[in-house]
């Protein structure tokens, strides 16, 4: 259940109108790294977690709801940056505070050029935020990443927060308004906080590497192909211990073409770097499949099902509560 609280989470303020920055800020309203994308992504991901992982459902729904709060802050800021445009467009645009910003012909021509780049903004919307990015491209559900596996989804969310954070960091370079900078700084900081929340949640899922259920083929999981000419560049991504069990290491292939020929297109590739045999990998696959399946089924009882209990006083699945009552 959702309800709207009239006060903003953060008190958005502006020193005065700035339609150019308002146009840029559309990236965080209807863009691919914006607040609506984040809210809908976490909201969609939460459904698959409700009964199997109710704690992660709670996390995703809480952050999704906060992202809607941030969308409202961005929308409010855009509207204030276009102060007076709606009423003045209906009356005498030349007298609006916005138009007074452009004192010369060159500045007004530049604004007209920006309006042609994104005609919905100002010309068609009358000064309200449009559900587009800064170039007028409409928001789309194709922005959303939801795979139904928390080890995958949480990594997508960590990446989403990283991208949103850097967009705010860039946006800060395009405004001198101290109030707008204050708002951008708050929103940027909350991206950092959400990054940490998702990273912490991922660590509570054990094991969480590799993502998903199935292990990789041990013949190929530890191999680094040197696919460029010149000096061999080495680092923790292609030498030493990798992100696996102790005792496993990277195998560096200096000449990939020769190696592919010698192994008949990698078909005869020996296991190097990994201590696991194909039989052990198959056992791990079966164990992980059983484990994840049991986790997914753990909150779902037999027969009828329901999403909530009233009042919802804990995170337990309603079906599980009913089964225990019996």
C-alpha positions as CSV (number, residue, x, y, z in Angstrom):
1,X,0.0,0.0,0.0
2,X,1.3,3.4,-0.9
3,X,0.2,6.9,0.2
4,X,1.7,10.3,-0.6
5,X,3.1,12.5,2.0
6,X,3.1,16.2,0.9
7,X,6.4,17.1,2.4
8,X,9.5,16.3,0.2
9,X,12.1,14.0,1.7
10,X,14.6,16.7,1.1
11,X,13.7,20.4,0.9
12,X,14.4,21.2,-2.7
13,X,15.2,24.9,-3.4
14,X,16.5,27.0,-6.2
15,X,17.9,30.5,-6.3
16,X,16.2,31.4,-9.5
17,X,15.1,30.0,-12.9
18,X,17.6,28.1,-15.1
19,X,15.9,26.4,-18.0
20,X,19.2,25.1,-19.4
21,X,20.0,23.1,-16.3
22,X,16.3,22.1,-16.0
23,X,16.8,20.4,-19.4
24,X,19.9,18.6,-18.3
25,X,18.2,17.5,-15.1
26,X,15.6,15.5,-17.2
27,X,18.3,12.8,-17.3
28,X,17.5,12.0,-13.7
29,X,13.7,12.3,-14.3
30,X,13.1,10.2,-17.4
31,X,16.6,9.0,-18.4
32,X,18.1,5.5,-18.4
33,X,20.0,6.2,-15.1
34,X,17.3,8.3,-13.5
35,X,15.2,8.0,-10.4
36,X,12.1,6.5,-12.1
37,X,14.3,3.7,-13.7
38,X,15.7,2.9,-10.2
39,X,12.2,2.9,-8.5
40,X,10.6,0.6,-11.1
41,X,13.6,-1.7,-11.3
42,X,13.7,-2.4,-7.6
43,X,9.9,-2.6,-7.4
44,X,9.8,-5.3,-10.1
45,X,12.8,-7.2,-8.6
46,X,11.0,-7.3,-5.3
47,X,8.1,-9.5,-6.4
48,X,10.3,-12.6,-7.0
49,X,11.8,-12.1,-3.5
50,X,8.6,-11.7,-1.5
51,X,8.1,-15.2,-0.2
52,X,11.5,-16.7,-0.7
53,X,13.6,-13.8,0.7
54,X,11.2,-11.5,2.6
55,X,14.1,-9.5,4.1
56,X,15.3,-8.7,0.6
57,X,11.8,-7.9,-0.5
58,X,11.6,-5.4,2.3
59,X,14.9,-3.8,1.3
60,X,14.0,-3.6,-2.4
61,X,10.6,-2.1,-1.6
62,X,12.0,0.4,0.8
63,X,14.6,1.7,-1.6
64,X,12.1,1.6,-4.6
65,X,9.8,3.8,-2.5
66,X,12.6,6.2,-1.6
67,X,13.5,6.5,-5.3
68,X,10.0,7.7,-6.0
69,X,10.6,10.3,-3.3
70,X,13.8,11.3,-5.2
71,X,11.8,11.4,-8.5
72,X,9.5,13.9,-6.8
73,X,12.5,16.0,-5.7
74,X,13.9,16.1,-9.2
75,X,10.5,17.0,-10.7
76,X,10.0,19.7,-8.2
77,X,13.5,21.1,-8.9
78,X,12.9,21.1,-12.7
79,X,9.6,22.9,-12.2
80,X,11.1,25.6,-10.0
81,X,14.0,26.0,-12.5
82,X,11.3,26.9,-15.0
83,X,9.7,29.4,-12.7
84,X,6.7,31.1,-14.2
85,X,7.0,29.6,-17.7
86,X,3.5,28.0,-17.7
87,X,1.6,31.1,-16.8
88,X,3.6,33.4,-18.9
89,X,3.4,31.2,-22.0
90,X,-0.4,31.6,-21.6
91,X,0.0,35.4,-21.2
92,X,3.1,37.3,-22.4
93,X,6.2,35.1,-22.5
94,X,8.6,38.0,-23.0
95,X,7.7,39.2,-19.4
96,X,8.4,35.8,-17.7
97,X,11.3,35.5,-15.3
98,X,12.7,32.7,-17.6
99,X,12.8,34.9,-20.7
100,X,14.4,37.7,-18.8
101,X,17.4,35.5,-18.4
102,X,18.2,35.8,-22.1
103,X,19.1,39.4,-22.6
104,X,20.6,39.2,-26.1
105,X,19.5,37.8,-29.4
106,X,22.3,35.1,-29.4
107,X,21.1,33.8,-26.0
108,X,17.5,33.6,-27.2
109,X,18.5,31.8,-30.4
110,X,20.5,29.3,-28.3
111,X,17.4,28.6,-26.2
112,X,15.4,28.1,-29.4
113,X,18.0,25.7,-30.6
114,X,17.7,23.7,-27.3
115,X,13.9,23.7,-27.7
116,X,14.2,22.3,-31.2
117,X,16.5,19.5,-29.8
118,X,13.8,18.5,-27.3
119,X,10.6,20.1,-28.5
120,X,8.4,18.5,-25.8
121,X,10.3,20.3,-23.2
122,X,9.0,23.9,-22.7
123,X,7.2,24.1,-26.1
124,X,4.8,21.2,-25.6
125,X,4.9,20.6,-21.8
126,X,4.4,24.2,-20.8
127,X,7.3,24.0,-18.3
128,X,6.4,20.7,-16.5
129,X,8.9,17.8,-16.5
130,X,8.5,15.4,-19.3
131,X,9.1,11.7,-19.0
132,X,12.1,11.8,-21.3
133,X,15.9,12.2,-21.0
134,X,17.6,15.5,-21.8
135,X,17.4,14.8,-25.6
136,X,13.6,14.1,-25.6
137,X,13.9,10.3,-25.8
138,X,10.9,8.8,-24.0
139,X,11.4,6.7,-20.9
140,X,11.1,3.0,-21.6
141,X,10.8,-0.3,-19.7
142,X,13.8,-1.5,-21.7
143,X,15.8,0.4,-19.0
144,X,14.8,-2.2,-16.4
145,X,17.0,-5.1,-15.4
146,X,15.2,-7.8,-13.4
147,X,16.3,-11.5,-13.7
148,X,14.5,-13.2,-10.8
149,X,17.9,-14.2,-9.2
150,X,19.0,-12.0,-6.3
151,X,22.7,-12.5,-6.9
152,X,22.2,-11.1,-10.4
153,X,19.6,-8.4,-9.5
154,X,21.6,-7.0,-6.6
155,X,24.7,-6.7,-8.8
156,X,22.6,-4.9,-11.4
157,X,21.4,-2.6,-8.6
158,X,24.9,-1.9,-7.4
159,X,25.8,-0.9,-11.0
160,X,22.6,1.2,-11.3
161,X,23.5,3.2,-8.2
162,X,27.0,3.7,-9.4
163,X,25.8,5.1,-12.8
164,X,23.2,7.4,-11.1
165,X,25.9,8.7,-8.7
166,X,28.2,9.7,-11.5
167,X,25.4,11.4,-13.4
168,X,24.7,13.6,-10.4
169,X,28.5,14.2,-10.0
170,X,28.6,15.4,-13.6
171,X,25.4,17.5,-13.3
172,X,27.0,19.4,-10.4
173,X,29.5,20.8,-12.8
174,X,26.7,22.5,-14.8
175,X,25.1,24.6,-12.1
176,X,26.3,27.5,-9.9
177,X,23.1,27.6,-7.9
178,X,24.0,26.8,-4.3
179,X,20.5,25.5,-3.5
180,X,20.5,23.2,-6.5
181,X,24.0,22.0,-5.7
182,X,22.7,21.2,-2.2
183,X,19.8,19.1,-3.6
184,X,22.1,17.4,-6.1
185,X,24.6,16.6,-3.3
186,X,21.8,15.0,-1.3
187,X,20.6,12.8,-4.1
188,X,24.2,11.8,-5.1
189,X,24.9,10.8,-1.5
190,X,21.8,8.6,-1.3
191,X,23.1,6.7,-4.3
192,X,26.2,5.9,-2.3
193,X,24.0,4.8,0.6
194,X,21.9,2.5,-1.6
195,X,25.1,1.1,-3.2
196,X,26.2,0.1,0.3
197,X,22.9,-1.4,1.2
198,X,22.7,-3.6,-1.9
199,X,26.4,-4.6,-1.5
200,X,25.7,-5.6,2.1
201,X,22.5,-7.6,1.1
202,X,24.5,-9.5,-1.6
203,X,27.0,-10.5,1.1
204,X,24.3,-12.2,3.1
205,X,23.6,-14.6,0.3
206,X,26.1,-17.5,0.5
207,X,27.5,-18.6,-1.8
208,X,26.9,-15.7,-4.3
209,X,29.7,-16.4,-6.8
210,X,29.3,-17.1,-9.6
211,X,26.0,-15.4,-10.1
212,X,23.0,-17.7,-10.6
213,X,23.0,-21.4,-9.9
214,X,25.4,-23.2,-12.3
215,X,29.2,-23.3,-11.9
216,X,31.4,-22.7,-14.9
217,X,33.4,-25.3,-16.8
218,X,36.7,-25.5,-14.9
219,X,38.6,-25.7,-18.2
220,X,37.7,-22.1,-18.9
221,X,36.9,-20.3,-15.7
222,X,40.5,-19.5,-14.9
223,X,41.8,-18.7,-18.3
224,X,42.9,-15.2,-19.4
225,X,43.4,-14.7,-23.2
226,X,46.0,-12.0,-24.2
227,X,44.0,-10.6,-27.1
228,X,46.3,-7.6,-27.9
229,X,49.7,-7.1,-29.4
230,X,52.7,-5.6,-27.6
231,X,53.8,-5.8,-24.0
232,X,51.9,-8.3,-21.7
233,X,50.0,-6.3,-19.1
234,X,49.6,-8.3,-15.9
235,X,47.4,-7.6,-12.9
236,X,45.1,-9.3,-10.4
237,X,42.6,-9.8,-13.2
238,X,45.0,-12.2,-15.0
239,X,47.6,-13.5,-12.5
240,X,47.7,-14.9,-9.0
241,X,44.6,-15.7,-6.9
242,X,41.3,-15.2,-8.5
243,X,37.8,-14.7,-6.8
244,X,37.5,-18.4,-6.0
245,X,38.6,-20.9,-3.3
246,X,42.1,-20.7,-2.0
247,X,44.6,-22.5,-4.1
248,X,43.1,-21.6,-7.5
249,X,44.7,-19.1,-9.8
250,X,44.6,-17.4,-13.2
251,X,46.2,-19.1,-16.2
252,X,47.6,-16.5,-18.7
253,X,47.5,-17.5,-22.4
254,X,50.2,-15.4,-24.1
255,X,49.4,-16.6,-27.6
256,X,45.7,-17.3,-27.9
257,X,45.8,-18.3,-31.6
258,X,48.5,-20.9,-31.0
259,X,46.7,-22.2,-27.9
260,X,43.3,-22.5,-29.8
261,X,45.0,-24.4,-32.6
262,X,46.9,-26.8,-30.2
263,X,43.7,-27.6,-28.2
264,X,41.5,-28.2,-31.3
265,X,39.4,-25.1,-30.7
266,X,39.7,-25.4,-26.9
267,X,37.9,-28.8,-27.0
268,X,41.0,-30.5,-25.6
269,X,41.7,-27.7,-23.1
270,X,43.1,-29.2,-19.9
271,X,42.0,-28.0,-16.5
272,X,44.6,-25.5,-15.2
273,X,44.3,-23.1,-12.3
274,X,41.2,-24.8,-10.9
275,X,41.3,-27.6,-8.4
276,X,37.8,-28.8,-9.3
277,X,37.2,-31.8,-11.6
278,X,34.2,-32.0,-13.9
279,X,32.6,-34.5,-11.5
280,X,33.0,-32.0,-8.6
281,X,31.5,-29.2,-10.7
282,X,28.4,-31.4,-11.5
283,X,28.0,-32.2,-7.8
284,X,28.2,-28.5,-7.0
285,X,25.6,-27.7,-9.7
286,X,23.3,-30.3,-8.2
287,X,23.9,-29.0,-4.6
288,X,23.3,-25.4,-5.6
289,X,20.2,-26.2,-7.7
290,X,18.7,-28.0,-4.7
291,X,19.7,-25.2,-2.3
292,X,18.3,-22.4,-4.4
293,X,15.1,-24.4,-5.2
294,X,14.5,-25.0,-1.5
295,X,15.1,-21.3,-0.7
296,X,12.6,-20.3,-3.4
297,X,10.0,-22.8,-2.2
298,X,10.5,-22.2,1.5
299,X,8.0,-19.4,1.8
300,X,5.4,-21.0,-0.4
301,X,3.0,-23.5,1.2
302,X,0.7,-25.9,-0.6
303,X,-2.8,-25.1,-1.7
304,X,-4.1,-21.5,-1.5
305,X,-1.7,-18.6,-1.1
306,X,-1.9,-15.0,-0.1
307,X,0.5,-12.1,-0.3
308,X,0.0,-10.3,3.1
309,X,-1.4,-10.7,6.5
310,X,-3.2,-7.8,8.3
311,X,-1.6,-6.3,10.1
312,X,1.8,-7.3,8.7
313,X,3.9,-7.4,11.9
314,X,6.9,-9.3,10.7
315,X,8.6,-10.5,7.5
316,X,7.3,-14.1,7.6
317,X,5.5,-15.3,4.5
318,X,1.7,-15.4,5.1
319,X,1.6,-18.9,3.8
320,X,4.2,-20.0,6.2
321,X,2.3,-18.4,9.1
322,X,-0.8,-20.3,8.1
323,X,1.1,-23.6,7.9
324,X,2.6,-23.0,11.4
325,X,-0.9,-22.2,12.8
326,X,-2.1,-25.6,11.6
